[in-house]
Amino acid sequence: MNIQIFGKSKCFDTKKAERYFKERRIKVQQIDLLRYGMSGGEFDSVLRAVGGIDNLIDWDGSSPEVELLRHLAVQRQKEDKVYEQPKLMKTPIVRNGKLATVGYRPEIWDTWK
């Protein structure tokens, strides 16, 4: 397995995901989403794996940008805005090759063996 965890340093679910893999002695690459973001290819791969931009957005966020995203009808505009501002993504984003999840999803990670 080649696990990458994109997360925010103060995100409780990101810390739980890191602990989940550490307890199972699975090596992970941890990436600070706010500091480094994602490459275009990583972003596109995650979008395909999670079923689109609406599943990647942190709709519970309280920033005004989230409210703006609710009213954007064009998916490409949402994608561009979220790619430019990674703080709008729900975390953790866990990748294993072409597979990816958003949020704390151990029931799915268990199937990746």
N, CA, C and O of each residue as an XYZ file, in Angstrom:
452
protein
N       0.838     -1.183      0.000
C       0.000      0.000      0.000
C       0.878      1.240      0.000
O       1.936      1.278      0.629
N       0.420      2.236     -0.710
C       1.104      3.519     -0.773
C       0.123      4.585     -0.299
O      -0.562      5.206     -1.112
N       0.054      4.798      1.009
C      -0.953      5.662      1.613
C      -0.428      7.088      1.743
O       0.676      7.326      2.233
N      -1.253      8.026      1.289
C      -0.995      9.452      1.496
C      -2.158     10.007      2.300
O      -3.317      9.719      2.004
N      -1.850     10.800      3.313
C      -2.892     11.464      4.092
C      -2.701     12.966      3.928
O      -1.717     13.542      4.391
N      -3.659     13.578      3.261
C      -3.686     15.032      3.144
C      -4.581     15.531      4.263
O      -5.749     15.151      4.349
N      -4.032     16.388      5.125
C      -4.839     16.851      6.244
C      -4.411     18.215      6.732
O      -3.456     18.820      6.244
N      -5.161     18.670      7.719
C      -4.872     19.945      8.371
C      -4.323     19.623      9.753
O      -4.801     18.702     10.415
N      -3.326     20.375     10.189
C      -2.629     20.045     11.438
C      -3.542     20.063     12.659
O      -3.264     19.362     13.631
N      -4.609     20.834     12.639
C      -5.495     20.918     13.799
C      -6.780     20.112     13.624
O      -7.731     20.286     14.385
N      -6.809     19.242     12.636
C      -8.014     18.450     12.350
C      -8.002     17.156     13.161
O      -7.085     16.346     13.025
N      -9.011     16.961     13.999
C      -9.110     15.777     14.853
C      -9.208     14.502     14.013
O      -8.566     13.504     14.340
N      -9.999     14.518     12.938
C     -10.141     13.323     12.099
C      -8.844     12.972     11.380
O      -8.574     11.795     11.141
N      -8.042     13.964     11.035
C      -6.745     13.694     10.418
C      -5.840     12.968     11.406
O      -5.158     12.010     11.041
N      -5.833     13.420     12.641
C      -5.021     12.762     13.671
C      -5.495     11.324     13.904
O      -4.679     10.426     14.107
N      -6.816     11.108     13.875
C      -7.353      9.749     14.042
C      -6.931      8.860     12.877
O      -6.596      7.693     13.082
N      -6.942      9.395     11.662
C      -6.526      8.613     10.485
C      -5.051      8.239     10.590
O      -4.676      7.101     10.308
N      -4.221      9.186     10.990
C      -2.791      8.905     11.146
C      -2.579      7.808     12.187
O      -1.760      6.910     11.993
N      -3.318      7.883     13.287
C      -3.206      6.869     14.347
C      -3.699      5.506     13.846
O      -3.103      4.479     14.170
N      -4.776      5.489     13.064
C      -5.322      4.241     12.516
C      -4.245      3.476     11.749
O      -4.047      2.281     11.972
N      -3.551      4.166     10.846
C      -2.526      3.498     10.038
C      -1.280      3.165     10.862
O      -0.650      2.130     10.645
N      -0.929      4.033     11.799
C       0.238      3.779     12.649
C       0.022      2.531     13.496
O       0.936      1.722     13.651
N      -1.178      2.369     14.044
C      -1.483      1.199     14.864
C      -1.384     -0.096     14.063
O      -1.113     -1.154     14.631
N      -1.600     -0.025     12.757
C      -1.535     -1.197     11.891
C      -0.171     -1.334     11.210
O       0.027     -2.192     10.350
N       0.755     -0.476     11.611
C       2.123     -0.472     11.094
C       2.156     -0.315      9.572
O       2.943     -0.961      8.880
N       1.287      0.552      9.075
C       1.247      0.862      7.648
C       1.902      2.223      7.472
O       1.484      3.211      8.075
N       2.933      2.259      6.640
C       3.637      3.519      6.404
C       2.739      4.476      5.625
O       2.031      4.086      4.696
N       2.793      5.728      6.032
C       2.001      6.753      5.343
C       2.885      7.956      5.023
O       3.895      8.213      5.680
N       2.472      8.665      4.010
C       3.078      9.955      3.697
C       2.071     11.006      4.137
O       0.959     11.071      3.613
N       2.470     11.831      5.107
C       1.576     12.859      5.624
C       1.872     14.178      4.920
O       3.022     14.611      4.844
N       0.820     14.808      4.408
C       0.977     16.063      3.684
C       0.072     17.107      4.313
O      -1.137     16.908      4.428
N       0.666     18.221      4.721
C      -0.104     19.339      5.268
C      -0.817     20.024      4.105
O      -0.192     20.695      3.284
N      -2.116     19.846      4.052
C      -2.912     20.347      2.936
C      -2.856     21.864      2.835
O      -2.805     22.408      1.732
N      -2.865     22.549      3.965
C      -2.861     24.007      3.937
C      -1.513     24.577      3.501
O      -1.450     25.640      2.884
N      -0.448     23.871      3.822
C       0.887     24.353      3.474
C       1.292     23.988      2.048
O       1.835     24.815      1.316
N       1.021     22.735      1.660
C       1.511     22.241      0.374
C       0.427     22.030     -0.675
O       0.731     21.993     -1.867
N      -0.818     21.891     -0.265
C      -1.897     21.653     -1.213
C      -1.743     20.319     -1.916
O      -1.093     19.404     -1.410
N      -2.353     20.221     -3.097
C      -2.273     19.018     -3.932
C      -1.827     19.426     -5.314
O      -2.070     20.550     -5.752
N      -1.176     18.511     -5.998
C      -0.858     18.775     -7.402
C      -2.153     18.634     -8.201
O      -3.135     18.074     -7.712
N      -2.147     19.135     -9.405
C      -3.321     19.030    -10.264
C      -3.726     17.593    -10.516
O      -4.913     17.266    -10.503
N      -2.740     16.728    -10.745
C      -3.022     15.320    -10.984
C      -3.618     14.633     -9.762
O      -4.554     13.843     -9.879
N      -3.067     14.940     -8.585
C      -3.610     14.371     -7.348
C      -5.051     14.822     -7.147
O      -5.922     14.026     -6.795
N      -5.289     16.104     -7.375
C      -6.626     16.663     -7.194
C      -7.629     15.986     -8.126
O      -8.716     15.602     -7.695
N      -7.270     15.840     -9.395
C      -8.163     15.187    -10.364
C      -8.413     13.731     -9.987
O      -9.537     13.243    -10.108
N      -7.376     13.037     -9.533
C      -7.515     11.640     -9.131
C      -8.461     11.507     -7.938
O      -9.304     10.611     -7.905
N      -8.317     12.397     -6.966
C      -9.191     12.369     -5.789
C     -10.628     12.669     -6.192
O     -11.556     12.013     -5.718
N     -10.820     13.655     -7.060
C     -12.180     13.982     -7.513
C     -12.862     12.771     -8.135
O     -14.020     12.482     -7.833
N     -12.146     12.066     -9.002
C     -12.723     10.866     -9.638
C     -13.034      9.792     -8.601
O     -14.080      9.145     -8.665
N     -12.128      9.606     -7.650
C     -12.285      8.533     -6.667
C     -13.428      8.782     -5.684
O     -14.085      7.838     -5.245
N     -13.667     10.043     -5.338
C     -14.697     10.334     -4.331
C     -16.040     10.703     -4.947
O     -17.010     10.927     -4.222
N     -16.110     10.769     -6.267
C     -17.399     11.005     -6.908
C     -17.741     12.461     -7.164
O     -18.917     12.807     -7.276
N     -16.742     13.317     -7.259
C     -16.999     14.708     -7.636
C     -16.701     15.705     -6.539
O     -16.445     15.352     -5.388
N     -16.744     16.957     -6.939
C     -16.340     18.066     -6.074
C     -17.251     18.228     -4.860
O     -16.782     18.615     -3.790
N     -18.533     17.942     -5.007
C     -19.449     18.130     -3.881
C     -19.118     17.213     -2.706
O     -19.441     17.541     -1.564
N     -18.486     16.077     -2.962
C     -18.083     15.162     -1.894
C     -16.760     15.566     -1.253
O     -16.399     15.045     -0.197
N     -16.041     16.481     -1.876
C     -14.738     16.907     -1.367
C     -14.834     18.177     -0.520
O     -13.951     18.452      0.292
N     -15.889     18.935     -0.707
C     -16.038     20.216     -0.007
C     -16.484     19.993      1.433
O     -17.337     19.148      1.706
N     -15.901     20.759      2.348
C     -16.301     20.731      3.759
C     -17.507     21.650      3.927
O     -17.367     22.831      4.245
N     -18.681     21.092      3.710
C     -19.915     21.894      3.751
C     -20.227     22.400      5.146
O     -21.029     23.323      5.293
N     -19.619     21.825      6.176
C     -19.849     22.280      7.542
C     -18.977     23.470      7.904
O     -19.136     24.059      8.973
N     -18.054     23.827      7.013
C     -17.166     24.956      7.276
C     -17.937     26.254      7.385
O     -18.988     26.413      6.764
N     -17.425     27.174      8.164
C     -18.150     28.423      8.417
C     -17.614     29.599      7.608
O     -18.018     30.740      7.834
N     -16.713     29.335      6.673
C     -16.140     30.449      5.918
C     -17.138     30.954      4.868
O     -17.980     30.190      4.397
N     -17.048     32.212      4.507
C     -17.947     32.763      3.488
C     -17.765     32.095      2.121
O     -18.685     32.089      1.302
N     -16.582     31.535      1.879
C     -16.343     30.856      0.610
C     -17.243     29.629      0.456
O     -17.675     29.310     -0.651
N     -17.525     28.942      1.565
C     -18.400     27.769      1.511
C     -19.799     28.199      1.087
O     -20.445     27.513      0.295
N     -20.265     29.314      1.601
C     -21.584     29.823      1.196
C     -21.592     30.169     -0.287
O     -22.585     29.927     -0.974
N     -20.507     30.728     -0.783
C     -20.409     31.044     -2.211
C     -20.495     29.763     -3.035
O     -21.173     29.727     -4.061
N     -19.808     28.712     -2.587
C     -19.807     27.445     -3.325
C     -21.209     26.842     -3.412
O     -21.537     26.166     -4.387
N     -22.033     27.086     -2.396
C     -23.406     26.562     -2.419
C     -24.200     27.127     -3.599
O     -25.132     26.495     -4.097
N     -23.818     28.313     -4.031
C     -24.591     28.995     -5.072
C     -23.964     28.916     -6.457
O     -24.548     29.402     -7.425
N     -22.797     28.319     -6.566
C     -22.173     28.143     -7.878
C     -22.783     26.926     -8.562
O     -22.788     25.829     -8.002
N     -23.287     27.117     -9.748
C     -23.935     26.026    -10.473
C     -22.935     25.253    -11.328
O     -23.121     24.059    -11.565
N     -21.893     25.907    -11.786
C     -20.930     25.275    -12.688
C     -19.890     24.510    -11.867
O     -19.167     25.095    -11.060
N     -19.826     23.186    -12.087
C     -18.924     22.332    -11.323
C     -17.469     22.762    -11.471
O     -16.710     22.736    -10.502
N     -17.081     23.156    -12.673
C     -15.689     23.543    -12.926
C     -15.297     24.747    -12.070
O     -14.159     24.832    -11.609
N     -16.228     25.678    -11.854
C     -15.931     26.833    -11.007
C     -15.701     26.393     -9.559
O     -14.805     26.899     -8.883
N     -16.511     25.456     -9.098
C     -16.323     24.927     -7.743
C     -14.956     24.256     -7.625
O     -14.226     24.476     -6.658
N     -14.620     23.435     -8.623
C     -13.340     22.732     -8.603
C     -12.175     23.712     -8.551
O     -11.244     23.532     -7.766
N     -12.224     24.752     -9.386
C     -11.147     25.744     -9.414
C     -11.009     26.448     -8.067
O      -9.897     26.648     -7.579
N     -12.130     26.822     -7.472
C     -12.115     27.544     -6.196
C     -11.529     26.660     -5.086
O     -10.718     27.124     -4.285
N     -11.941     25.390     -5.044
C     -11.461     24.487     -3.998
C      -9.984     24.157     -4.210
O      -9.226     24.058     -3.246
N      -9.574     23.989     -5.466
C      -8.165     23.707     -5.750
C      -7.282     24.877     -5.306
O      -6.193     24.673     -4.771
N      -7.755     26.086     -5.529
C      -6.994     27.284     -5.148
C      -6.986     27.505     -3.637
O      -6.048     28.093     -3.099
N      -8.038     27.033     -2.947
C      -8.143     27.243     -1.503
C      -8.369     25.900     -0.796
O      -9.508     25.550     -0.487
N      -7.305     25.155     -0.542
C      -7.428     23.825      0.073
C      -8.145     23.820      1.416
O      -8.619     22.771      1.851
N      -8.235     24.973      2.086
C      -8.931     25.020      3.376
C     -10.407     24.667      3.230
O     -11.073     24.374      4.224
N     -10.925     24.691      2.006
C     -12.328     24.370      1.766
C     -12.581     22.866      1.662
O     -13.732     22.434      1.593
N     -11.500     22.059      1.650
C     -11.645     20.612      1.519
C     -11.884     19.973      2.880
O     -11.319     20.389      3.892
N     -12.729     18.958      2.877
C     -12.942     18.159      4.075
C     -11.730     17.252      4.253
O     -11.208     16.713      3.277
N     -11.288     17.084      5.478
C     -10.109     16.266      5.732
C     -10.433     15.178      6.744
O     -11.405     15.308      7.488
N      -9.661     14.130      6.789
C      -8.494     13.861      5.961
C      -8.896     13.320      4.590
O      -9.956     12.717      4.424
N      -8.030     13.551      3.629
C      -8.150     12.934      2.317
C      -7.081     11.850      2.294
O      -5.888     12.142      2.367
N      -7.513     10.608      2.195
C      -6.589      9.472      2.250
C      -6.565      8.820      0.877
O      -7.599      8.406      0.354
N      -5.365      8.734      0.298
C      -5.190      8.129     -1.031
C      -4.382      6.858     -0.928
O      -3.447      6.744     -0.136
N      -4.773      5.906     -1.756
C      -4.009      4.676     -1.945
C      -4.028      4.423     -3.447
O      -4.914      3.733     -3.951
N      -3.064      4.973     -4.158
C      -3.053      4.871     -5.619
C      -4.224      5.632     -6.206
O      -4.351      6.839     -5.998
N      -5.085      4.935     -6.942
C      -6.241      5.583     -7.559
C      -7.460      5.597     -6.641
O      -8.486      6.186     -6.982
N      -7.355      4.956     -5.482
C      -8.439      4.955     -4.504
C      -8.273      6.140     -3.570
O      -7.151      6.558     -3.283
N      -9.384      6.680     -3.096
C      -9.312      7.791     -2.152
C     -10.593      7.865     -1.337
O     -11.661      7.447     -1.782
N     -10.459      8.408     -0.134
C     -11.611      8.672      0.718
C     -11.489     10.077      1.280
O     -10.405     10.659      1.324
N     -12.623     10.606      1.705
C     -12.660     11.904      2.366
C     -13.302     11.692      3.723
O     -14.364     11.079      3.826
N     -12.654     12.203      4.769
C     -13.146     12.009      6.119
C     -12.556     10.743      6.726
O     -11.774     10.036      6.089
N     -12.940     10.472      7.953
C     -12.445      9.299      8.677
C     -13.268      8.093      8.255
O     -14.435      7.987      8.631
N     -12.679      7.167      7.473
C     -13.406      6.048      6.870
C     -12.687      4.712      7.049
O     -12.321      4.085      6.055
N     -12.472      4.256      8.289
C     -11.735      3.000      8.495
C     -12.422      1.795      7.865
O     -11.753      0.831      7.494
N     -13.735      1.832      7.738
C     -14.432      0.687      7.140
C     -14.038      0.502      5.676
O     -14.081     -0.618      5.168
N     -13.665      1.558      5.006
C     -13.188      1.461      3.618
C     -11.704      1.119      3.598
O     -11.270      0.309      2.780
N     -10.920      1.727      4.488
C      -9.473      1.462      4.512
C      -9.198     -0.007      4.793
O      -8.214     -0.557      4.300
N     -10.064     -0.656      5.587
C      -9.881     -2.074      5.884
C      -9.942     -2.935      4.619
O      -9.353     -4.015      4.581
N     -10.643     -2.472      3.595
C     -10.775     -3.250      2.348
C      -9.597     -3.046      1.412
O      -9.516     -3.728      0.390
N      -8.685     -2.140      1.717
C      -7.568     -1.803      0.826
C      -6.406     -2.776      0.925
O      -5.393     -2.562      0.259
N      -6.495     -3.792      1.688
C      -5.365     -4.702      1.892
C      -5.080     -5.497      0.701
O      -4.157     -6.312      0.710
